[in-house]
Amino acid sequence: MQPEDTDPNTDAVPGGHRIKRDYLASGLAQLVNLIMPPVCLGCQDHLGGLDALCPKCWSGITFIRPPLCDRLGSPMPFDTGGTMVSAAASASPPAWDRARAVAHYDGLMRDLVHDLKFRDRHDLRRLFGRWLTETGRDLLTGADMVVPVPLGRWRLLQRCFNQSAILAQDVAGVAKLTYAPLVLVRARTTRPQVGLTRLERQKNVSGAFAVPVSQVSAISGLNILLIDDVITTGATVGACATALKRAGAARVDVLALAMVTEAAFAV
């Protein structure tokens, strides 16, 4: 006679229900992989696992690694030990406190970001989420809330989604932080930033973002992690950080998938 607290389908061991669920989940995953074999997210070659890149595509991405400028998140030529601040950040301190980006905005990384934004490649989300949480580990520590850079109303209608909001939601879920997509809004319509000089970008987004009065109390005194897809000159995230701090945020850090290096944007 079976004991009342056992199930013949769970090997009659403590935690058997969990073992049964894990076994079924594993079997389902194997079936899915058999029907739709995993492929590289970059070149579509077959892989042994999901949400990954093949070695060739992986080597085509220039990841940003320490030593870094603590304020801008840009690479430094050598490590002097401790917290380092670049000459560019010292000469013109950004509106945010710290910034980090996964990789340089070139090659395959640029193609993957474009695929997410313009080709509805939502299969990239898990990979991007892992990269962001790994790159932003020091920013996530002490963060209270994750906020995406808002998209303009007409661009949102055209695209049907905000890529920064998708990334922010995934990061917040992994880090178990509050995801707050409504605390920052576009206060006015702006021109597309593509093709504008650094100064033109800054003027274009100056005062373009705001925290609604109803949301001010929600961010007062909090440490905000602002998520964007690409940091080009920093004009957009700078305008967002300014709006958040004026509304009472104690700290604003920025986390992005990619960054255009200073040398690549000299004008």
N, C-alpha and C positions, 0 to 999 in steps of 0.2 A: 504494500500500500504506500502510495506517494505521500510524503509529508505535505501538510496544507500549504506551506510557504515555498514549495518548489514547483518547477515547471519542467516536464520531461523534455521540452524543446530548448532548455537553457543549460543543459549539462548538470543540473541539480547542484550548483555551486553558488556561494554568496556572490551577488552581483550578476547573476545569470541573465537577468533581463537586459542588462547593459551589454553583455557579451552577445546576446541574440541580436540586439539592435545594431551593434557594430558589425556583426557578421553579415546582416542583410544590407547595411549601407555599403560595405566593401564589395559585396556581390553586385549591387546595383551599379556602383562606380565602374567595376570591371566590364559590365554589360554595356554601359554607355561608351566606354573607351573602345570596345570592340566594334560598336556601330559607327561611332565617330572618333577615330583615332586622334590622339593629341597631336597638334602641329605647332611649329614655331610661330609665335605671334608676329615675327618679322618677315620671314621668307616662306612660311607655310610648309617647310620640310617636316617630316614626321619626327616626333619626339617621344620620349618615354613617360613624360608627365605633362600635366595641364598648366596653363598660365605661365609659360616660360619662353625663353629664347634659346636658340641653338648656339653653340660656341662661336660660330662665325659671326652671327648677328650681335652676340654679347660683346665681342671684341670691336664691333663697329660703333659702340657707344662710349663716349669719353666721360666717365663718371667724375664728379667733383669730390676730391678727397682732401683731408688735411695735409698740410697746414692751410688754414683759412683766415680771412679777415672776419672777426667775430661780428662786425656790424653788417657788412655787405654780403658775406658768405662767399666772396670771390677767392680764388686760389692765391696763396702767397708763395714767393720764390723759395723761402726756407723757413724753418721753424726756429723761433727765438726762445720758445718755452713760454708757458702761460698763455694768457689771453692776448691775442694780437689784433691790432687795428691798422688797416692800410692807410697810406698817405691820402688816398682818395676819400676815405671815410673821415679822416681827421680834417681835411680841407673843407669838405661839404657833408656834415653829418646828416644821415638820412632821417626821415620822420619816424621810422620804425626802430626797434631796439636791436634785433638780430634777424638775419636772413640766412636761409639755407636752400640749396637747390640740388636735385639729384644729379644732373648732368649738364654738360654744355649743350646749348641749343644749336646743334648741327648734325649732319649725317642722318643716321637712322633715328636718333632721338627726335629730331625735327619732324621726320616722316611719321613717327608714331603719334606725336602730339597732334599733328594735322589730321591723322586718321581718326583720333578720338573726337576732335572738334568738328570736322567737316564731313566725315564719312561714317559717322555713327558706329565706330569701332568700340562698342562697350565691352567686348571681350578682353580689352586691355585693362579694365578697371582693377582686377585683383593684383596684377603685376605692378601697376602704378601705385596701388595702395600699399603694397609691401615695400616698395622703394621709398615712398614718402615717409612711412613710419620709421624705417631704418635710418634714413637721412636726418629726420627731425627728432631723433630720440632726446637730444638735450633740450629742444624747444618744447616737446610734449611734457617734460618734467616741469611741473609747476603751472602748466597752462590750465585755465578754468573753462575755456569755451573755444570752439572751432567755428570760424566765420569765413564764408567764401566771398571772393570778390564778386559783386553783383553784376549781372549782364543787363545791358540796356533792353527796354521793353520790346522794341522792334526787332532787335537781334535775337531776343529770346523767342519771339513768335516765329521768326524765320528758321531758327535752329531747333526749336522745340525742347531744348534743354540747355542748362548752364554747366559747362564742363568743370568749372571750378567748384560748383556746388556738389557735383557727383564726387569729385576727389575729396572734398571736405567731409562729406557724409561718410565716406569709407574710412578716412583717417580717424574721425570721431568714434566710429564704431569699433575699430581695432583698439584705440587708446582708451575707450570707455569714458569719453568726454562729452559734454553737452554740445550738440550740433545746433547752431543758431543762424539759419539762413535769412532771418527777417530783421536782424538788428542793424544791418547796413543796406542802404538802398541808393540807387542812382537818383540824384536830385535834379539832374537835367541831362538832356541828350548830348552826346559828344560825337565828334567825327571819329572814324576808324583811325587807330594809331599807326597803322602800316604806312610807311613812306614819309612819316614826319620826322623832323630832327628832334634832338633831345629837348631843346627849348620849346619847340612847337608842341611836343607831347606834354610837357609840364603845363603849358598854358591851356591846352585842350582839356585836361582833366582837373584843373584847379577848381575847387569848390563843386566838383561833379558828384560827390558822394556825401551822404548825411546819415545820421542816426535818428530815426523818428522819435519824436518826443515820448511816445508810448514805450520806447525801448531803452531810454536812457537809464532808468533804474536797473535794468537787467544787466548792464555792463559796468556800472559804476564800481570802480575799485578792482576790477577783474583783470587777469592776464589773458589776452586774446591771442589766439593763433590764427593768422590770416592765411588763407589758401588761394593760390593762383596757379595757372598752368605754366606761364612763362614770365620771367622777369627780364625785360629788355633794358630799359634805362632806369626802371624803378619808379617812373612817374605815376603809374596807376596805383601800385601798392602804397606809394608814398602819400598820395591823396587820400586813400582809404585809411591809412594809419593816422593821418592828421584828423580826419573826421571822428575816428574812434576815440582818440585821445582828448579831443575837445569835448566829447560827450562824457568823459570821465573814466575811460579805460586806464588802468595803471600801467599796463605794458602791452605792446603790440609786436609780436614776432611774425615773420613771414616765411612760409614754406612753399616751394614751387617744384614742379617737375624739372624745369630747365631754366638756364640762365644764359643770356647773351653776355659774353665777356666784354670788358672795357675796350679791349683792342678791336673788337668786332663792331663797335658802335662809337666811333670817334667824333662824329659830328653832332 
